[in-house]
Amino acid sequence: MLKKARKSAVRGSAAARVTAKDNLQRNELLLRTGALQTAILTSPNFSIIATDEKGIIQLFNVGAERMLGYRATEVVNKISPSDMHDPEEVIARAAALSKELATTIAPGFEALAFKASREIEDTYELTYIRKDGTRFPALVSITALRDDYAEIIGYLLIGTDNTARKQVESDLTNAKATAEKASLAKSTFLSQMSHELRTPLNAVLGFAQVIETGSPLPTPSQKRSLDQILKAGWYLLELINEILDLAQIESGRMTLSREPVSLNQVVLECRAMIEPQARRRGIRMTFPRFDTSYFVLADRTRVQQILINLLFNAIKYNKPGGTVVVDCVASPPNSVRISVRDTGDGLPPEKLAQLFQPFNRLGKEAGIEEGTGIGLVVTKRLVELMGGIIGVDSTVGVGTVFWVDLILCAPPQLAVEGTESAKFYRPSPMAGAALRTLLYIEDNPANLQLVEELVTRRPELRLLSAADGNLGIELAREFMPEVILMDINLPGINGIEVMKTLRADPATAHIPIMAISANVIPSDIKKGLEAGFFRYLTKPIVVNEFMDALGVALEFSAARAENGINKGLIQ
């Protein structure tokens, strides 16, 4: 057996030697017959140019003739390849190499000097100029040719026409620019449309709230009518907000902060907001006790938006006397699962598959419950933008459970000991106080009238108004109001520019300025706060929110004035 194996190994070794010998003979045959050289020289698809050590062309193949329009007899022993390059590229390359190599590189020898200094092969892009003067981009590989003593005796340049690739790159760049322009136009349109919708809606909701809480109180019949106005108005506002959110997400312009967020605290806040609605509908809610503190890496406002949407849906589509159970549990390896379970009708598999489609209310359109069909779509996108996962399980006749997995993270570090905490000023009764001045810079008469109505509830306040920014600046300097209310979209100069002017004036720099704007895109709000607004309120005005913010601004102004007088800063 061993003898047979040895014989087999000997035969295999002999066969290998025969194969190697045959290959060597074939290679020698190719070289001897000149077949390889002929194929290279006659290839129509590649320009092959060889030069001597000085860079003068010695070989110009068929592909080079076809690509550049010269015959070999016109260039061999006469010119350098650089004579067919874009002269500006040649000069720029020579200058760059001169600086890099700390020597002088003559134009025309820059590529050769570069290769000689590196002694390696390289590929670079350049612009060739044909005999007829037309230009085209090329991709050229250059290699130093050496003799038996490793001395450079010339250079080999192999080039291909790069026009098709450059055209594809150009088309892609143009397509990207067009898409970005369209996205920007869409974003601008949505921002403007949101503003235009919110401005009249501000008057509708604002005056409805004024009448609802005014004196005398509305009659029962009027109250029912006001309830319908407010219900429809807030629903329309919800629709505007959700469409704007969805459009921002789809265009990639939704900005989210990623920071440690206390899930325990967010759930408690959502509970406070949603339980009154559940009680009114006879729905019993159960929330977790939180024996463990959970922090998730997310945007706090958006997490709250997600939970409120899921909780409200669980109440809205529940059975009379039903229940909603909220739970939070760790979901290994590094996430926490928040689930919202209801005892509604449940959904069959075919409807479950359509759940996250925009404007699809799964046959509930004719029901008594209002809805946009957008909320769950926005919720899903927001969860995914924060690196989370959302899912749903449902059983017909039993109920539905929505769950969201968010990424766990470490709690935020405590502030350095001794750091002074921010002071929040709360409004206090001002009976008998001296008359104080507000200035409202606003060009919309309905918005101005609404704020006038609200200010009358504070008898110690008087309101001045300006319909444009320039007049507002003049009134601010003349009357020195305690607080300035500012619309953003003003005729002439906008509200941010007005604020910057007032901030730059030492006489008015200390006055707190509150924005009241229909620009509600997060980037607009962030821009406004970063510019220096004391508060940024959005239209439609929520009366209680406005009055609270106004009280805070007045207290801040009073405290700052007192502090300034004590220090001799304000006379």
Buried (B, 14 or more C-beta within 10 A) or exposed (E): EEEEEEEEEEEEEEEEEEEEEEEEEEEEEEEEEEEEEEEBBEBEEBBBBBBBBEBBBBBBBBBBBBBBBBEBEBBBEEBBBBBBBBEEBBEEBBEEBBEEBEEEBEBBBBBBBBBBEEEEEEEEEBBBBEEEEEEBBBBBBBBBBEEEEEEBEBBBBBBBBBEEEBEEEEEEEEEEEEEEEEBEEBBEEBBEBBBEBBBBBBBBBBBBBBBBBEEEEBEEEEEEBBEEBBEBBBEBBBBBBBBBBBBBBBBEBBEBEBEBBBBBBBBEBBBEBBBEBBEEEEBBBEBBEBEEEBBBBBBBBBBBBBBBBBBBBBBBBBEEEBBBBBBBEEBEEEBBBBBBBBBBBBBEEEBBEEBBEBEBBBEBEEEEEBBBBBBBBBBBBBBEBBBBBBEBBBEEEEBBBBBBBBBBBEEEEEEEEEEEEEEEBEBEEBEEBEEBBBBBBBBBEBBBBBBEBBBEEBEEBBBBBBBBBBBBBEBBEEEBBBBBBBBBBBEEBBBBBBBEBBBEEEEBEBBBBBBBBBBBBBBBBEBBEEBBBBBBBBBBBBBEEBBBBBBBBBBBBBEBBEEEEEEEEEE
